Structures are given as structure tokens and as C-alpha cells.
Amino acid sequence: MRISTDAAGVRRVCAQAYIAVVLAALPLPAAAMDLTLSDALARAAAFDPTRTAAGARVEAAEAAARQANVKPTPTLGFDVENFTGSGPYGLLDRSETTLSYARPLERASKRDARVGRARAEVEVVRARSVVARLDLLRDVQTAYAEAVASDAELLVAEARLVAAQALQRDIIRRVKSARDPLFAGSRGEAITAQAEIARDRASDAVRASHNGLAAFWGGTVDFTLKLDAFFNVESPVDLAAGNLPDLALLEAERDVTMATVRVAQSYGVADPTVRAGLRYFGQGGDAALVVGGSIPLGVRAANRGNVERALAERSAAEGEFAAAGVIRAREIARLMARLRALVRESDRIRSEVIPHAIRAVEQVTAGFNRGGFEYLDVTEAERALADARARRVEVLREFHMGLATLDRLTGKHRALAATQIQEHR
């Protein structure tokens, strides 16, 4: 087999390399299916072992919110006075027995403040669960990008090996016809061996990355990955910095501190306790109604430290929320600029570098077959073409890795994360 000197031949060689990738990349079963990013995210979200704990935390927070609305419980008292003693009080018939009922009169504002804080804490638990799930989905998206990039690198390695094998056959033919020295054949064998090693290394990377991806749902490699979405990328559109999942969590935590201020302030007002009971006099067998009450003193002064602490924590939460908004907006802008630059670089390599490199391979190969170039010239041209393709794969790998980070920051998969938690409950 000789290296074709026309564009159609080069494309045919690339197609053969692609078929080799599909057949040799992984030992897949016959029922293997194309796995999209959405499929991988759904599988991982459904398998997530932390989902049970997340749902239980939400249930616990909701139970605490219901409990916060419970009024203080009344008290039933039983007292016996003059039960025993000296002198005339040594007889049981001089005792006085009182059965009383006491109830704290909690102000409605205090209970409302307590319930408001508990409900705010429910939102914190939910927001924290969504953020944790988004972290998982980001890791899955990163693993998916790594797996697809490994497939693309294997494609490049296969194409490099096909070219090296074709060149080696041409060199052997020329050596046999005494057109090239013997060492040229040895050099061609070394180049082919290096290409085989690179292909095997890329194949191992594919196998490892596919297994790593399947581990997110505890499955096996029963899928194939299509490269269309990997190579066909577009610049991301501008996104609003608001409604980010991390900011939603900080906002919920800020709301808790604000509710805590209201709770602390409400506890600066004393709640009276009223009592009513029936007293029985052992001497004479008479009975009488007893009423009374109590109110704590100095509660405002005693609670001043709690109020000051709650106010300081609220100020800190507000500052963290404002700072986080600025930081995340800056990070999103940086990622957007970088992703757009990577798209431009990938497009230029595809449209400017690779076509010229293919043309150079065609021209050098034609001259080599006519005896006008040495095999090293062909090797260098093939290396330049392979390097250009490899560089584009590396650029696209960085793009998809950055896109995973951007999707995590903007909460692109927030609906999937929240839905899985609700389904568990």
C-alpha cells in the first residue's frame, strides 16, 4: 500500500483510520449504544449514592420548621405544704395540697420569628444539596469530555500509524531496489514502532477514561461516544450573572442570619406565665381557687449579646454575598473569553493549518515517489500534519473542560440536580 498523492487518497486514509478507531478502541458488546452527555449526566444523577442523605437532610429541616411552630407546652403542678413537721404540723390533717395548671403566654411575634428562621434553614439545606449535586454533574461532564478527547487522540494516533506503515512499505521497496540505503529501512521501522507505541498508549487512555466515566453510575463500558459534539463547537453566548446556584446558597444563608436577628430581638421581650389551681386544706376539708403568674426581669439586657452577634453575622453574610457575586461574574467573564479564544483557534487550525499540512504531505509524497525528496522529508510533513491535528484535539479538550466549569458556575444542569432530590423524597 502506498501513500496516495491526491486529496481523495488522504481522505480515504483518514477514513480507514477512523474505522480502525471504532473497531479497536474498546472491546464493546454488540448492544453498545451512543452515549450523549445528557445520557451520562442522567445516569450519574440517578445512581448518586449521596441522594438518600440529601433527601433526608431536607426532610429533617422541614420537620424542624414544623416543630418551630409549636407553642410552649403547659405545666401541671402538684404541691403539698405542711406535709409533716413539729408541733401542730406533725399531723397530716394540717397539710395543704395544691393542684395547679401553668401556661407560658408566648408572643406571636416570637413564634413567627422562630418559624421564619426554620423555613430559611430549609432553603439553605435545599440550596446546599443542589450545589453538591452540581459538583457531581460537573465531574461527570469533565469525565465525559476526557473520554471523548481520548477517543479523538486515538483517531490521530491511528492516522499517524497508518501513514508510518505506508511510508515504511515505500521505503522497503526503495531499499530493495537500491534507491535508498539499508539504514533507511531501519529508520522507517523505528518510526513505525514509535507510532504503534503512541497508538497503544492512546488506546489505553481511551479504555481508562471510558471506565472512569462508567464508574459514575457503577456500570460497565456498554456505550460508544460520538465525536460530532466534540469537534463541532460554538462560542458560548453571554449569560446573566444572577441566579447562580452558589449565589442562591449564599443568599439563603444570608436570609437565615436576617431571620436570626429577628429571633434574637424577639427574645428581648419577656413572656409572662399564668397559673391557676385548686388548693385543698386538710384541716377542715375546705378548698379554694388559686391564681397567679410570673414574668422574667431583665431579659432585654441579658439578651443584648445575642442581638449584637446576630447583627454582626448578618453583616458578614451580606458582605460575603456581595463579594461572591463580583467574583463569580469575573470568573464567568474570564471563562467566556477563554472559550471563545479556543473556538477561534480550533477553527483556524481546521481551516488554515490542516489543509496546508495535507497539501504539504501530498506534494512531498509525490516528490518522494519521483526521487526528488528523502523519506525524512515525508516523515517531517506527516509529523506536521499529525501535530496540527493533535493540537486541535488539545484545544478542544481544554474547551470542553472549561465548558464544564462554566456550566457548573451558571447552574446549567440545576433542573436535573433539583429534580433528582425531589424524586428521592
C-alpha positions in Angstrom: 0.0 0.0 0.0 1.4 3.4 -1.0 0.5 6.8 0.4 -1.9 8.4 -2.0 -0.8 11.6 -3.6 -4.2 13.2 -4.1 -6.7 14.7 -1.6 -9.2 11.9 -2.1 -6.5 9.4 -1.1 -5.6 11.3 2.0 -9.3 11.4 3.0 -9.5 7.6 2.3 -6.6 7.0 4.6 -8.2 9.1 7.4 -11.5 7.2 6.9 -9.6 3.9 7.3 -8.0 5.3 10.5 -11.4 6.3 11.8 -12.8 2.8 11.1 -9.8 1.3 13.0 -10.6 3.6 15.9 -14.2 2.4 16.1 -13.2 -1.2 15.9 -10.1 -1.2 18.1 -10.7 1.4 20.7 -12.7 -0.8 23.2 -14.0 -4.3 23.4 -17.6 -3.3 23.3 -20.6 -5.7 23.4 -22.8 -5.9 20.4 -25.6 -3.9 22.1 -23.4 -0.8 22.6 -25.2 2.4 22.2 -24.2 6.0 21.6 -23.9 7.8 24.9 -24.6 11.5 24.8 -23.6 14.0 27.6 -27.2 14.2 28.7 -27.4 10.4 29.0 -24.2 10.3 31.1 -25.5 13.1 33.4 -28.9 11.3 33.9 -27.2 8.0 34.7 -24.9 9.5 37.2 -27.6 11.6 38.8 -29.9 8.5 39.2 -27.0 6.5 40.7 -25.7 9.2 43.0 -25.2 7.4 46.4 -25.5 10.7 48.3 -29.0 11.3 47.1 -30.5 9.5 50.1 -28.6 11.6 52.6 -29.6 14.8 50.7 -33.3 13.9 50.8 -33.1 13.0 54.5 -31.5 16.4 55.3 -34.3 18.2 53.6 -36.9 16.1 55.4 -35.1 16.9 58.7 -35.1 20.6 58.0 -38.8 20.6 57.1 -39.5 18.7 60.4 -37.6 21.3 62.3 -39.7 24.0 60.6 -42.9 22.3 61.7 -41.5 22.0 65.2 -40.7 25.6 65.4 -44.4 26.5 65.1 -45.3 24.5 68.2 -46.3 26.7 71.2 -44.7 26.2 74.6 -46.3 23.3 76.5 -48.3 24.0 79.7 -47.2 22.6 83.0 -49.3 20.7 85.5 -48.1 21.2 89.1 -48.7 19.4 92.3 -47.6 20.8 95.7 -48.2 19.6 99.3 -47.5 22.1 102.0 -47.3 21.4 105.8 -47.0 17.8 104.9 -45.1 17.0 108.1 -43.3 18.9 110.8 -43.1 19.5 114.5 -45.7 20.5 116.9 -49.2 21.0 115.4 -47.8 20.3 112.0 -46.9 16.8 112.7 -50.4 15.7 111.7 -51.3 15.1 108.1 -54.7 16.8 108.6 -52.9 20.2 108.8 -51.4 19.8 105.2 -52.4 21.9 102.2 -52.5 20.4 98.8 -52.5 22.4 95.6 -53.0 21.2 92.0 -52.1 23.9 89.5 -52.0 24.5 85.8 -49.4 26.9 84.4 -49.1 28.2 80.8 -46.5 30.5 79.2 -48.0 33.2 77.1 -45.6 33.4 74.2 -45.9 36.4 72.0 -46.9 35.7 68.4 -44.0 37.7 67.0 -41.6 35.4 68.8 -43.0 32.3 67.3 -43.3 33.9 63.9 -39.6 34.8 64.0 -38.7 31.3 65.1 -40.7 29.7 62.3 -39.2 32.2 59.7 -35.7 31.1 60.6 -36.5 27.4 60.4 -38.1 27.9 57.0 -35.0 29.8 55.9 -32.8 27.0 57.1 -34.9 24.6 54.9 -34.0 26.7 51.9 -30.3 26.5 52.9 -30.4 22.7 53.0 -32.1 22.6 49.6 -29.6 25.0 48.0 -26.7 23.2 49.5 -28.0 19.9 48.2 -28.3 21.4 44.7 -24.8 22.8 44.8 -23.4 19.4 45.9 -25.3 17.7 43.0 -24.0 20.3 40.6 -20.5 19.5 41.7 -21.1 15.8 40.9 -22.6 16.7 37.5 -19.5 18.9 36.7 -17.3 15.9 37.5 -19.3 13.7 35.2 -19.2 16.3 32.4 -15.4 16.6 32.8 -15.0 12.8 32.7 -17.2 12.8 29.6 -15.0 15.4 27.9 -11.9 13.5 28.9 -13.3 10.3 27.4 -14.3 11.9 24.1 -10.9 13.7 23.9 -9.2 10.4 24.4 -11.2 8.9 21.5 -10.1 11.9 19.3 -6.5 11.4 20.3 -6.7 7.8 19.4 -8.0 8.8 16.0 -5.0 11.0 15.5 -2.6 8.2 16.7 -4.3 5.7 14.3 -3.9 8.1 11.4 -0.2 8.7 12.3 0.3 4.9 12.4 -1.4 4.4 9.0 0.9 7.0 7.5 4.0 5.5 9.1 3.2 2.0 7.9 2.6 3.2 4.4 5.9 5.1 4.4 7.7 2.1 5.7 6.4 -0.1 2.9 7.6 2.5 0.3 11.0 2.7 2.0 11.3 -1.1 2.0 10.5 -1.1 -1.7 13.1 1.6 -2.4 15.7 -0.2 -0.3 15.2 -3.4 -2.3 15.6 -1.6 -5.5 18.8 0.0 -4.1 17.4 3.5 -4.3 17.8 4.1 -0.5 20.5 2.8 1.9 19.7 -0.1 4.3 19.6 2.2 7.4 16.6 4.0 5.8 14.6 0.8 6.3 15.7 0.5 9.9 14.8 4.1 10.5 11.3 3.5 8.9 10.8 0.5 11.2 11.7 2.7 14.2 9.3 5.4 13.2 6.5 2.8 12.8 7.3 1.2 16.1 7.1 4.6 17.8 3.7 5.2 16.1 2.5 1.8 17.3 3.5 2.7 20.9 1.7 6.0 20.7 -1.4 4.3 19.3 -1.3 1.7 22.1 -0.8 4.4 24.7 -3.8 6.3 23.3 -5.9 3.1 23.3 -5.0 2.5 27.0 -6.1 6.1 27.7 -9.4 5.5 26.0 -10.1 2.4 28.0 -9.2 4.1 31.2 -11.3 7.2 30.5 -14.3 5.2 29.5 -14.1 3.0 32.6 -13.7 6.2 34.7 -16.8 7.6 33.1 -18.9 4.4 33.6 -17.8 4.4 37.3 -20.1 7.4 38.0 -23.1 5.1 37.6 -21.5 1.9 38.7 -21.8 0.4 35.3 -19.7 -1.2 32.6 -18.5 0.3 29.3 -21.6 -0.6 27.3 -21.5 2.5 25.2 -19.7 4.4 22.4 -19.0 8.1 22.2 -19.7 10.1 19.1 -17.1 12.8 18.2 -19.5 15.2 16.4 -20.2 17.3 19.5 -16.5 17.3 20.4 -15.3 18.7 17.1 -18.3 20.9 16.3 -18.2 23.7 18.9 -19.5 27.2 19.0 -18.7 30.2 21.1 -20.8 30.4 24.2 -23.4 33.1 24.4 -23.4 35.8 27.2 -25.1 34.7 30.3 -26.6 36.7 33.1 -24.5 36.7 36.3 -27.6 36.5 38.5 -29.5 33.4 39.7 -26.3 31.4 40.1 -26.5 28.3 42.3 -23.7 29.3 44.6 -25.2 32.8 45.0 -28.5 31.2 45.7 -26.9 29.3 48.5 -25.2 32.4 49.9 -28.5 34.3 49.6 -30.3 31.5 51.6 -27.6 31.6 54.3 -27.9 35.4 54.4 -31.7 35.1 54.9 -31.0 32.7 57.8 -28.9 35.4 59.5 -31.6 38.0 59.0 -34.2 35.7 60.5 -31.8 35.0 63.4 -31.7 38.8 64.1 -35.5 38.8 64.3 -35.4 35.8 66.6 -32.8 37.4 68.9 -34.7 40.7 69.0 -38.0 38.9 69.8 -36.4 37.1 72.8 -35.6 40.5 74.3 -39.3 40.8 75.2 -40.4 38.8 78.3 -43.2 36.2 78.1 -45.5 36.0 81.2 -46.6 32.8 82.7 -50.1 32.5 84.2 -51.1 29.8 86.7 -54.4 28.6 88.1 -55.1 25.8 90.5 -57.2 24.3 93.3 -55.9 24.2 96.9 -57.3 21.6 99.4 -57.0 22.3 103.1 -56.5 19.1 105.1 -57.8 20.8 108.3 -61.5 21.3 107.8 -61.6 19.8 104.3 -62.1 23.1 102.5 -61.0 24.0 99.0 -60.1 27.3 97.4 -59.1 28.6 93.9 -55.5 29.8 93.5 -54.4 32.1 90.6 -51.0 33.7 90.0 -48.4 34.5 87.4 -44.8 35.4 86.8 -42.7 37.4 84.4 -38.9 37.3 84.0 -37.0 40.5 84.6 -34.0 42.0 82.7 -34.4 39.8 79.6 -33.5 42.7 77.2 -30.2 43.3 78.9 -29.5 39.6 79.2 -30.2 39.1 75.5 -28.2 42.1 74.2 -25.2 40.0 73.3 -27.2 37.6 71.2 -28.7 40.5 69.3 -25.3 42.0 68.6 -23.9 38.7 67.5 -26.8 38.1 65.1 -26.4 41.6 63.6 -22.7 41.0 63.1 -23.4 37.7 61.4 -26.0 39.3 59.2 -23.5 42.0 58.1 -20.9 39.3 57.4 -23.3 37.3 55.3 -24.4 40.3 53.3 -20.7 41.1 52.6 -19.9 37.6 51.5 -23.0 37.6 49.2 -21.9 40.8 47.6 -18.3 39.8 47.2 -19.3 36.4 45.8 -21.4 38.0 43.1 -18.5 40.1 41.9 -16.0 37.2 42.0 -18.3 34.8 40.1 -19.2 37.4 37.5 -15.5 38.0 36.9 -14.8 34.2 36.7 -17.6 33.7 34.2 -16.3 36.6 32.0 -12.8 35.1 32.1 -14.1 31.7 31.1 -16.3 33.1 28.3 -13.3 34.9 26.8 -11.1 31.9 27.1 -13.7 29.6 25.5 -14.2 32.0 22.6 -10.4 32.2 22.0 -10.3 28.4 22.0 -13.1 28.2 19.4 -11.3 30.6 17.2 -8.0 28.7 17.5 -9.7 25.4 16.7 -11.5 26.9 13.6 -8.2 28.4 12.3 -6.4 25.1 12.7 -9.2 23.3 10.9 -9.5 25.8 8.1 -5.9 27.1 7.7 -3.3 24.8 9.2 -4.6 21.3 8.5 -5.4 21.9 4.8 -1.9 23.3 4.2 -0.4 20.4 6.1 -2.3 17.9 4.0 -1.2 19.7 0.8 2.4 19.5 2.0 2.1 15.8 2.6 0.7 15.3 -0.9 3.5 17.4 -2.5 6.3 15.8 -0.5 5.0 12.3 -1.1 4.7 13.0 -4.9 8.3 14.3 -4.9 9.5 11.3 -2.8 8.0 8.8 -5.3 9.8 10.7 -8.1 13.0 10.6 -6.2 13.1 14.3 -5.5 12.8 14.1 -1.7 14.1 11.8 1.1 12.0 9.8 3.4 12.8 12.2 6.2 11.0 15.0 4.3 7.9 12.8 4.1 8.3 12.0 7.8 8.5 15.6 8.7 5.5 16.5 6.6 3.4 13.7 8.2 4.6 14.8 11.7 3.5 18.4 11.0 0.1 17.2 9.9 -0.3 14.9 12.9 0.9 17.7 15.3 -1.7 20.0 13.8 -4.5 17.5 14.4 -3.2 16.7 17.9 -3.1 20.4 18.7 -6.7 20.9 17.7 -7.7 18.0 19.8 -5.9 19.5 22.8 -7.5 22.9 22.2 -11.0 21.2 22.0 -10.2 19.2 25.2 -9.4 22.5 27.0 -12.6 24.0 25.6 -14.9 21.2 26.9 -13.1 21.1 30.3 -13.7 24.9 30.5 -17.3 24.5 29.4 -17.9 22.0 32.2 -16.6 24.6 34.7 -18.8 27.3 33.1 -21.9 25.1 33.2 -21.2 24.4 36.9 -20.9 28.1 37.7 -24.0 29.1 35.8 -26.1 26.1 37.0 -26.9 24.8 33.6 -27.9 21.4 35.0 -29.7 22.9 38.0 -33.1 21.3 36.9 -31.6 17.8 36.8 -30.0 18.3 40.2 -33.1 19.6 41.9 -35.4 17.0 40.2 -33.4 14.1 41.4 -33.6 15.3 45.0 -37.4 15.8 44.8 -37.8 12.4 43.2 -36.0 10.7 46.1 -38.3 12.4 48.6 
